[in-house]
Amino acid sequence: MSSILITNAKIVNEGKITEADVLIKNQHIEKINLHISADTAYKIIDAKGNYLLPGLIDDQVHFREPGLTHKAQIFTESRAAVAGGVTSFMEMPNTVPNTLTQELLEDKYNIGQRDSLANYSFFMGASNDNLEEVLKTDARKVCGVKVFMGSSTGNMLVDNQKTLEGIFSKVPMLIATHCEDEATIRKNIAKYKDQFGEDVPIEYHPIIRSEEACYISSSMAVGLAKKYNSKLHVLHISTAKELGLFENKTPLNQKRITAEACIHHLWFNDTDYAKKGSFIKWNPAVKAKSDQEAILKAVLDGTIDVIATDHAPHTKEEKQGSYFKAPSGGPLVQHSLVTLLEMYHQGKISLEQIVQKACHNPAILFDVEKRGFVKEGFYADLVLADLNKPWKVSTDNILSKCGWSPFEGTTFKSSITHTWVSGHLAYSNGKFEESTMGMRLSFDR
């Protein structure tokens, strides 16, 4: 791997923006200095006027492999991630088959090693009856254990109280939860199915998957975590009411209970259903503008610790079905950073806060080894962004296998020009270099 010298970069890192050169050598950041003398062996990239960020660490994606590869594959979605400035991802276990054994978990790591352009980790899945298998998970090699406390695929809904007590009392590593109360949702489905039959208007999605459903489940998870001093991370917060379950006074590295916000809950609200329909159907649902605004405020004040995507592709045909047939989820990983940069242009969030929530904090929260920062000795997971290079999202430039995006037709002011993954220049001005794959994440636990 040749050494790369990035010159004149505006580096966004640890709450500051400083101009400097960065030397990449042997997968790592070798040196950061105001001026680094160029060697003839260096490949030089002049970053003048552009911003150099740590690569984003997306702690919640669904890349669909194995079993659902008509929607997405680790190869296709990792390319979309890298083009969007996401250099590391943590992928969920509700694939087919569900990732409920150590053998099935390792199968996914083998696919990642072979096919992922980005760095990768995969969650171990919990069910009502696999606690012994969950407890075999190696905390240094696996990002965490995922618990679906709400609807999911196959055998992954964990609704047995005894099982939940066992998971929260015995699992020593991070427990990530999807929190929606199944009984509340079923009651709401029955009510609106009686009223509308199969053709429930999409605008009722946040009423069916309601604030109450979210709060009941999130508060249960937080209660269990407090009871057993578990390390709990509640994914994709979608309501203002849930925010009262979390606090913002404790430093992140000392918190036992943390929360995540997703791009779609920051960008969309329930007024967007009229135009976007099922293409913004997610679980938990996109809710009111007041929820959207409260979530952003919580990101900024430290109540919410991490920004991620919950990237979850389905085919366009699937998404165009009636309410009960159209699956929840959509592709987001290619556009997460440019969306956040658009929010920066709108004055809603600073560049330093974007890096804190999407790069530094996932690394701190998950104890990721030597990633998430622009630091000497760390892996060179880096993104170069031009904040004055507009482009429009269209079917021609969407990289997820499903071929559509909820951002189709949106013009973003910023572009990702270069992405380095563990020192490898994997993406440069629209072109991929796929001779080197990403690395398996390791965790300092």
N, C-alpha and C positions, 0 to 999 in steps of 0.2 A: 504494500500500500504506500503510495507516494505521499510525501509531506505536503500539506496545504497551508499557505499563509493567507489569512484574511486580513486585508488592510483597511484602515480608516472606518471601522465599523462603529456604529453607535450601539453599545452593548447595554441591554436592559437586564439587570441582574441585582437581586437583593436590595430592592427599593431605590436603586440609582440608575441613571443613564450616563455612561462615560464613553468617550471615544478612545479606541485603542486598536492595536493589531492582535490577532490571535493565531498562534501556530498550532496546527494539528499534526500529530505524529503518532503512528502505531496505535490507532484507535482512540487516543486520549488528547486532551488539551495539554500541550507541552508548556506553552508560555503565553502569558498575556502581558502586553506592555504597550506604552504609548507609541513606541516605534521599534519594530523588530527588523534587523537587517536581513535582506532577502538572500537566500542561497540559490545557486543556479539549479539545484535539484528540486526547489519548491515549485509547486503549482500556485500561482498567485491569483487571488480573486479580490478585486478592488470593490469594497462595499460602500464607498463614499456616498453619503446621503441616505443610506439604508440602515435598518435596525437589525441587530443580531440578538436573537432570543435563545434561551434553552429550548430544546425540542419539547413539545407538549407531551405530557403523560396522561393518556385518557384511561381513567380507571373503570370505565364501563362501556364495553362494546359487545355486539353480537355479530360475529363474522360467519355464523351459520354452518361451519364445517366441523364435523362430518354430518351428513344426512340431509341437509337442506341446501345443497350446493346449486340448485336452480335459482336461489335467491342471491347467494353470495359465496365467496370462497376466501380463505385466509390470504391467498395470493392477490386476488383482485382488491379486497378491502384494505389490505396493508399498503398497496400502491396508492389507493385513494388517500389513506392516512398520511403517508409520506409527502404526497403532493400538497396536502393541507397543512404541513408543519407538525404533524403528530409523529413523534419518533418512537414512542413506546405505547403499547396498549395492554389492557387487562381484559380478557374475554370471558364471557359468561357461560355457564354449564348447561343451559337449556337447549342443547343441540340434540340431534337424533343419532344414536342413543344419548340420553341424558348422561352427563359426566358425573356418575355416582360411584365409580370404583377407581382405585388407583391405576388400574390397567387402562381404563378408558381415558383417564386424565393424561397418562403418558403418551397414549396414541395421539392426542392433540398436540402435545409438545413435539412429537416427531414430525407432524405436519408443519408446525411453526418453524422448526429447524430447516426444513426443506424448502418452504414456500414463502416465508414472511420477510418482506423487505424492511419492515420495522422490527424493533425489539418487542418481545412478547412475554406475556405470562397468562396463565389460565386458572380461573377459580375452580376449586373443588365444589361440587354441588352437594347440598343436603336434601334428604327426603325424610319421610316419616319413619323410615326403617333402615338407615345406613350409617348410624352414628359410629359404629366400630370402624367402618371404612374411612369416615371423615377424620377420625382421630389418628389415622396413619399418615396424614398429610405432613410433608416436610416444610416447616415454616420458612426455611432459608431458600427454598426453591419454588414456592408457590405463593401467589399474592394474598390469597385469603380463602375463606369459605363463604359461599353464597347461599342465602336462605330466602326463598320466595314465600313471604307471609301474605300471599294473595294469589291470584290466578297465574298459572304458568303451564308449560308444556309437559305432558306425560305425568310422571310421578313426582313432580318437583314442588307441589304445593305442600308446605309444612304447616299443618293446622292442628296437630296433636299437641296438647299442652305439655304432656310428659316429655315428648320429643324435644320441644322447644326448651324446656327446662334443662334437659340433658345437654343440648348444644351449647346453651349459654353458660352452663356451669362447668363444662368439661373442655370446650375448645379453647386452647390458649392463644391462638392467633386471631387476626382480625376477622370479624363476622360482618359481612355486607348484607343488607336486607332490602328487599323490595316490600314496601309496606302498604297494603290495601286490604281491608277486611272483607273477606269473601262472603260472609253472611249478609253484610250490608249491601254489597254489590248484587247478589242474587235477588234480594228483596226488591231492589230498584229495577233490575231487569224485568222481573215478573210484572211490576207495576206498569212499566212503559210498553212492554210487549202486549199486555192487555189493551192498552190504549191505541197502539199503532201497528201491532202485528210485527212482521219482519222489517217493515220500513220505518224504523225509528229514525227521526231526523238526527243528523250528526251533532247538531247543537245540544242534544241531550246527553252526549257522552260525558261531559264534566258533571252532570247531574246524577247520572247512573254511577259513575266512578267518582263519588262525591268527596267533598271535604271531610265529611264524617267518616267515610270508609278509610281515608288516609290517616286521619287523626287517631281513630281507634287502634289501628295496627301500629302506627309509629309510637304511640304512647305505650303500647304493650312491649314493644321491642326495647324502648328506653327503660321501662320499668324492670325488665329482665336483666338488662345490662347493669343497672344500678344495684340490683339484688346480688348479682354474682361478680361484679367488678369486671365484666367482659369488655373487650375492645370492640365497640360497635360502630359501624359506619352506615348511616341511613342514606340510601341512594335516592336520586331524583325527587327532591322535595318540591311539591307542587302547590302548597297552600300556605297562606299567611298564618293560619292557626297552628300549624305544626312547628313554626319557628320558636314558639314559646317553650318547646321541649329542649332547646339547645342553648348554650351560653357562649359568650364571647370574651370572657375575662382571662381564661386560662390559656397559656401558650400552647400551640398545637401539639408540640412534642410531649406535652403532659396531659392532653385530653384523652379520656377513655371513650367518650361518645362524640361522634363527629357527623357532619352532614354534607351532602353534595347537591349542587344545582346543575341542571342540564341546559344546554344551549336553547332548546325549543321552549322551555319554560321562561327563559329570559327574553326571547325574541317574539314569540307569539302570545296571543291571548284569545279569549273566546269569541271576540268579534271577527277573528280570522277564519272561523269555520265556514262562514257564508261564501268565501272565495275559495278556500283551500279544501274544504270538505274532509274526506277520510285521509287525505294526504298529510294532515296534521293530527291524525288519530294516534295517540300514544297512551300507554298505561304507565304511570298515572296520567290523567288527562291534562291537557292545556286548559287552564281555568280562567278566572276573571282578571281584568287588568289590575285590580287591586292586589291580587295574588302575585302577578308578574312584578309589580313595583315593589312589593314587600320582599320578594326573593332577591331582587337586585340589591336592595338596601341591606339585606342580611349577608350577601356576598361581600359588600363593601365594609360592613362593620365587624366582620369576623364571626358572625353567628353560623354562617355557612362557610365551610373550609375549602371546598374543591369545586371546580367547574369541569364537567365532562360532557359526553354526548348521548349515551345510551343509543349509539348507532345500531339500528336494527332493520336491515333492508327486507322488503318484500317486493314481489314483482308488481309492475304497474297494473296488470290485470287483476291480481289479488286485491289491491287497494281500491279498485273501482267497484267492488262488490257492495251489496246492501250492508246496512249497519252491522248486523251480526256476522256477516261473511267477510267483511273487510278487516284484515288483521291489524293489530296495533303495532306501530313502529315505523321508522323510516331512516334513510341514509343521511348522516350528518357529519361524518368524520372528515370529509374533504373540506368542509366549509366552516368548521368550528373556529379556527383562528381568524379567518377573514371576517367572520361575524362579530367576534369580540373586537377586532380592530375597527369595524364599522361603528360599534358602540363607543369606542374611543373617539372616533371622529365626531360622534354625536354628543360628546361631552359627558357620557354616562359612567365611564370607567377609565382609569389611567393605564398606560402601558405597564407601569410597575405593578399595578394590581392584577392585570391580566397574567403576568408572569408569575406572580405570587400564587394565584389560585389554580392555574392550569399547568404549572411546571414545578415550582418549589414545593407547594403543599402536598401534591400527590406523592412526591419523593419522600417528604418528611413523614407523612401519615402511614405510608406502607413500608417505611424503612428501606427504600430502594437504594442499592449500593451505587454510589458514585455517578448519579444521574440527576437531572432536574435543575442543574445550576451551570453557569459559565464559570468554571473554576479550574485552575491548574491541577492536573492529576485526575480530573474527572473524565469520564467518557465524553467524546466529542459528539454529543447529540445536540445539534444546532440548527437554527432556522434563520434565514435571511429574508426580511420582508421589506418590500418597497411600498411605502404608505401613500404613494402618489402614482399608482399604476392601475387605473380602473379596468375592470373586466365584468362581463355579464355572464351569469350562469345560464347555460343552454345544454340541450341534449348532446351537442358536439363536444363539450368539455367535462361532462360528468363521468367520473371514473369508476364509481361503484357498479358492480355487475348488473344491478337492477335497472340502471339507465335513467333514473329520474331523481329529482330532488325537490323538497318543499321550497327551496330557494330559487327554483327555475324562474327566470325572468328578472331576478334581482341583480342590480349592478353594485358591486363592491368597489370601494375606492382603493383598496390595498390588494397586493398580489404577493404570493410566496414565490421567491425566485430560486432559492437553493435550500436543500435539506440534507444535513449530514446525519447518518445513523452510525453510531460507534466509529466515528472517524471516516466513514465511507461516504463520498458525495453521491447519494442515492438519487437525487433529483436536482436538475439544473435547467431553469428556463424552459420548462415543459417537457424535458426529456429525462427518462429514467436510465440509471446504470445498475443493472441487476446481476452483476457478476458476484456480488457479495450480499449475503442475506443478513438480517438482523440477528441479535443475540438474545438468548434466554435471560430474562431479568433475574437477578439474585437479590436477596434481602438480608439486611444486617440485623438479624434477630437472634 
